[in-house]
Amino acid sequence: MKFIESFDGADLNPRKLNNFAYGSKRKTNHDNLTKIENSILKVAIDENDIAGPSHGRNYNVRQLSHFGVYSARIKIPSAEKQPNVGGVVGFFTYCNDKTDISKNGIYDNSEIDFEWLIAEPRIIYLTAWTDYQEFPDGTIKFGKVTRIINLATGEIISTKYRKNWKDRSTVLTGNFENRPKPIRAVPGYDASKNFYTYGFDWRTDSIRWWIINSDNPDEQITLWDYRGPAERITQKPSHLCFNIWHTNNWSVETNRNSKEKPNGEFWAELDWIKFEPFQ
């Protein structure tokens, strides 16, 4: 079913949002770090946040969605006042209900990500997860493909596949898993300076991440057109999500010090978010 939330005339009452719900480990549903202004949802991290994605502000669509086109218009916070701040903004799909439909011994983790580390707004992290499980002995097993790009320069920093934290990642070089190469740069791209429209097309045999060319609204610039093995493309329905959270163990590729606890508030802005199933 098609879904769009543009926050027009909305407040933070879940009954007045278009099936878009707030969730956090905080006791209150809506605190002073979540608000709607001028039809834009604004969410923030601050110095009181515990590190980890579940402790930040999280919004998600209650209903599950599947193959189709996902898109959102987003502006991330500026890190000018704290260049080494550890903060993450995510636009993604997610579901891990502790089932193993794939029968590979690991919980299915249906997740497709756009992520930004606030300390470097020119870099985008694109990821697709198929599995994730933490075992009693402390072992964590998963399956994910990741591409990291500097969109301002068009540099592909890495394109990799990984199954656990202990083993090295496998660099993906094949045409079906590592295209396009090179990527067309977006001169002056800075995710904290302007709103940009981002999206991904999720199909049974591919995931294509893209951005709208701000100079030509009718043009999509492909960031990654992944067409790898079937077991590396999630098939399970998931929830459409948006969040912001503090990280103390994930730093920018170009700044290993960017894991500091936030000094004050850092606001991310979501103009609209949308899902359209394929016809």
C-alpha positions as CSV (number, residue, x, y, z in Angstrom):
1,M,0.0,0.0,0.0
2,K,1.3,3.4,-0.9
3,F,2.4,5.6,2.0
4,I,3.4,9.3,2.3
5,E,3.9,11.5,5.4
6,S,4.5,15.2,4.7
7,F,3.7,16.5,8.2
8,D,1.3,19.2,6.8
9,G,-0.8,20.6,9.6
10,A,0.4,17.7,11.8
11,D,1.6,17.6,15.4
12,L,3.2,14.9,17.4
13,N,0.0,13.1,18.2
14,P,0.4,9.7,16.6
15,R,-3.3,9.6,15.7
16,K,-2.7,12.7,13.5
17,L,0.3,11.3,11.7
18,N,-0.2,9.1,8.6
19,N,0.7,5.9,10.3
20,F,4.2,7.3,11.2
21,A,4.9,6.4,14.9
22,Y,7.5,7.7,17.4
23,G,9.6,5.2,19.3
24,S,12.5,5.4,21.8
25,K,13.8,3.9,25.0
26,R,12.9,7.2,26.8
27,K,9.9,7.1,29.1
28,T,8.1,10.0,27.3
29,N,6.8,9.6,23.8
30,H,7.6,13.2,22.8
31,D,10.3,15.3,24.5
32,N,11.8,18.6,23.6
33,L,14.1,17.0,21.1
34,T,11.2,16.1,18.7
35,K,9.0,18.7,17.1
36,I,7.2,19.7,13.9
37,E,7.8,23.2,12.5
38,N,6.5,24.4,9.1
39,S,5.5,20.9,8.1
40,I,9.0,19.6,8.8
41,L,9.7,16.9,11.4
42,K,12.8,17.9,13.5
43,V,14.6,15.5,15.7
44,A,17.8,15.9,17.7
45,I,20.5,14.3,19.8
46,D,22.0,16.0,22.8
47,E,24.5,15.5,25.7
48,N,22.0,13.3,27.7
49,D,21.7,10.6,25.1
50,I,23.1,7.2,25.6
51,A,25.1,5.9,22.7
52,G,23.4,3.4,20.4
53,P,20.6,3.6,17.7
54,S,17.8,2.4,20.0
55,H,18.5,5.3,22.4
56,G,18.0,8.1,19.9
57,R,14.8,9.5,18.4
58,N,13.2,7.0,16.0
59,Y,10.2,7.2,13.7
60,N,8.8,4.4,11.8
61,V,5.8,3.4,9.7
62,R,3.7,0.9,11.7
63,Q,2.8,-1.2,8.6
64,L,5.3,-3.4,6.8
65,S,6.2,-2.6,3.2
66,H,8.0,-4.6,0.6
67,F,9.4,-4.2,-2.9
68,G,9.0,-0.7,-4.3
69,V,10.4,2.9,-4.3
70,Y,11.4,4.5,-1.0
71,S,12.3,8.2,-0.8
72,A,12.6,11.1,1.6
73,R,13.7,14.8,1.6
74,I,16.3,15.2,4.4
75,K,18.7,17.7,5.9
76,I,21.2,16.5,8.5
77,P,22.7,18.6,11.3
78,S,25.7,20.8,11.0
79,A,28.8,19.8,13.0
80,E,30.5,23.2,12.7
81,K,30.1,23.8,16.5
82,Q,31.6,20.4,17.3
83,P,33.6,18.9,14.4
84,N,34.3,15.6,16.2
85,V,30.7,14.9,17.4
86,G,29.6,11.3,17.2
87,G,26.2,11.4,15.6
88,V,24.3,9.4,12.9
89,V,21.2,10.2,10.8
90,G,19.4,7.3,9.1
91,F,16.7,6.8,6.5
92,F,16.2,3.1,6.1
93,T,14.0,0.0,6.2
94,Y,14.2,-2.4,9.1
95,C,12.8,-5.7,10.4
96,N,14.4,-8.4,12.6
97,D,11.7,-10.5,14.3
98,K,14.2,-13.3,15.2
99,T,13.1,-15.7,12.5
100,D,15.3,-17.5,10.0
101,I,13.3,-18.0,6.9
102,S,16.5,-18.3,4.8
103,K,17.5,-21.3,7.0
104,N,21.2,-20.3,7.3
105,G,21.4,-20.4,11.1
106,I,21.2,-16.6,11.5
107,Y,18.2,-14.4,12.2
108,D,17.0,-12.6,9.0
109,N,17.7,-8.9,9.2
110,S,15.8,-7.0,6.5
111,E,17.5,-3.6,6.3
112,I,18.4,-1.1,3.6
113,D,20.2,2.0,4.7
114,F,21.0,5.6,3.8
115,E,23.2,6.9,6.7
116,W,25.3,10.0,7.4
117,L,27.8,10.6,10.2
118,I,27.3,14.2,11.2
119,A,31.0,15.0,11.4
120,E,31.4,14.6,7.6
121,P,28.3,15.6,5.7
122,R,29.8,15.0,2.2
123,I,30.0,11.2,2.8
124,I,27.1,8.8,2.5
125,Y,27.0,5.2,3.8
126,L,24.8,2.8,1.8
127,T,24.1,-0.6,3.3
128,A,21.9,-3.7,2.8
129,W,21.7,-6.3,5.6
130,T,20.3,-9.8,5.2
131,D,21.2,-11.3,8.6
132,Y,22.1,-10.3,12.1
133,Q,22.2,-12.2,15.3
134,E,24.1,-12.0,18.6
135,F,24.9,-15.4,20.2
136,P,25.3,-16.3,23.9
137,D,29.1,-16.6,23.5
138,G,29.3,-13.0,22.4
139,T,29.7,-13.9,18.7
140,I,27.9,-11.6,16.3
141,K,27.1,-13.0,12.8
142,F,25.5,-11.0,10.0
143,G,25.5,-10.4,6.3
144,K,25.8,-7.0,4.8
145,V,27.0,-5.2,1.7
146,T,28.2,-1.6,2.0
147,R,29.3,1.2,-0.2
148,I,30.8,4.4,1.2
149,I,31.0,7.4,-1.1
150,N,32.1,11.1,-1.0
151,L,29.4,12.6,-3.1
152,A,31.0,16.0,-3.3
153,T,34.0,14.5,-5.2
154,G,32.4,11.3,-6.6
155,E,35.0,9.2,-4.8
156,I,34.0,5.6,-4.0
157,I,35.8,5.0,-0.7
158,S,34.8,1.4,-0.5
159,T,32.4,-1.3,-1.7
160,K,32.4,-4.4,0.5
161,Y,30.7,-7.5,1.8
162,R,31.1,-8.7,5.4
163,K,29.8,-11.6,7.6
164,N,31.2,-10.8,11.1
165,W,33.3,-8.2,12.9
166,K,36.4,-10.5,13.3
167,D,37.0,-11.3,9.7
168,R,38.1,-8.8,7.1
169,S,35.6,-7.5,4.6
170,T,35.6,-8.8,1.1
171,V,36.1,-6.0,-1.5
172,L,33.5,-6.2,-4.2
173,T,35.0,-5.7,-7.7
174,G,32.5,-7.6,-10.0
175,N,30.4,-5.5,-12.3
176,F,27.1,-6.6,-10.8
177,E,28.1,-5.6,-7.2
178,N,30.2,-2.6,-7.9
179,R,28.4,-0.2,-10.2
180,P,28.3,2.5,-11.3
181,K,32.0,3.3,-11.2
182,P,32.9,6.1,-11.2
183,I,30.0,7.9,-9.5
184,R,29.0,11.3,-10.9
185,A,30.0,14.0,-8.3
186,V,27.5,16.5,-7.0
187,P,29.7,19.7,-6.7
188,G,29.2,21.4,-3.4
189,Y,27.3,18.5,-1.9
190,D,26.9,18.9,1.8
191,A,24.0,17.1,3.5
192,S,23.9,19.6,6.3
193,K,23.7,22.7,4.1
194,N,20.6,21.9,2.0
195,F,17.7,19.5,1.8
196,Y,18.2,16.7,-0.7
197,T,15.8,14.0,-2.0
198,Y,17.2,10.5,-1.5
199,G,15.7,7.2,-2.5
200,F,16.2,3.5,-3.3
201,D,14.4,1.1,-5.5
202,W,14.1,-2.3,-3.8
203,R,13.5,-5.3,-6.2
204,T,13.8,-9.1,-5.8
205,D,17.1,-9.1,-7.6
206,S,18.5,-5.6,-7.0
207,I,18.7,-2.5,-4.9
208,R,19.4,0.9,-6.5
209,W,20.2,3.9,-4.3
210,W,19.9,7.3,-5.8
211,I,19.7,11.1,-5.2
212,I,17.8,13.8,-7.1
213,N,20.0,16.3,-9.0
214,S,19.2,19.6,-7.3
215,D,19.9,21.4,-10.5
216,N,17.5,19.2,-12.5
217,P,14.6,17.8,-10.4
218,D,13.7,15.3,-13.1
219,E,17.1,13.6,-13.0
220,Q,18.1,10.8,-10.6
221,I,21.8,10.2,-10.0
222,T,22.5,6.6,-9.3
223,L,24.8,6.1,-6.3
224,W,24.9,2.3,-6.3
225,D,23.0,-0.3,-8.5
226,Y,23.6,-3.5,-6.6
227,R,22.7,-6.7,-8.4
228,G,24.8,-9.3,-6.5
229,P,23.9,-12.8,-5.4
230,A,20.3,-13.4,-4.3
231,E,21.4,-14.3,-0.7
232,R,22.8,-10.7,-0.3
233,I,19.5,-9.0,-1.2
234,T,16.9,-9.0,1.5
235,Q,13.5,-10.5,0.6
236,K,11.6,-9.9,3.8
237,P,9.1,-7.1,4.4
238,S,10.2,-4.3,6.7
239,H,9.3,-1.0,8.3
240,L,10.2,2.4,6.8
241,C,12.2,4.4,9.3
242,F,14.0,7.7,10.1
243,N,16.3,8.3,13.1
244,I,19.1,10.2,14.7
245,W,21.4,8.8,17.5
246,H,24.7,9.2,19.2
247,T,27.6,6.9,18.4
248,N,30.8,6.4,20.4
249,N,32.3,3.6,18.4
250,W,31.7,4.5,14.7
251,S,33.8,7.3,13.3
252,V,34.0,9.0,9.9
253,E,36.3,7.3,7.4
254,T,38.4,10.6,7.3
255,N,38.2,11.5,11.0
256,R,38.8,8.8,13.5
257,N,38.2,11.2,16.4
258,S,34.5,11.8,15.5
259,K,33.0,9.9,18.4
260,E,32.6,12.6,20.9
261,K,29.5,12.9,23.1
262,P,27.3,15.8,21.8
263,N,27.8,19.2,23.4
264,G,24.3,20.5,23.0
265,E,21.6,19.7,20.5
266,F,22.0,18.6,16.9
267,W,18.8,18.7,14.8
268,A,18.0,16.6,11.7
269,E,15.1,17.6,9.5
270,L,12.7,15.4,7.5
271,D,10.4,17.3,5.1
272,W,8.6,14.2,3.8
273,I,9.0,10.4,3.6
274,K,7.3,8.1,1.0
275,F,6.8,4.5,-0.2
276,E,5.4,3.5,-3.5
277,P,5.0,-0.2,-4.4
278,F,5.8,-1.3,-7.9
279,Q,2.8,-1.6,-10.2
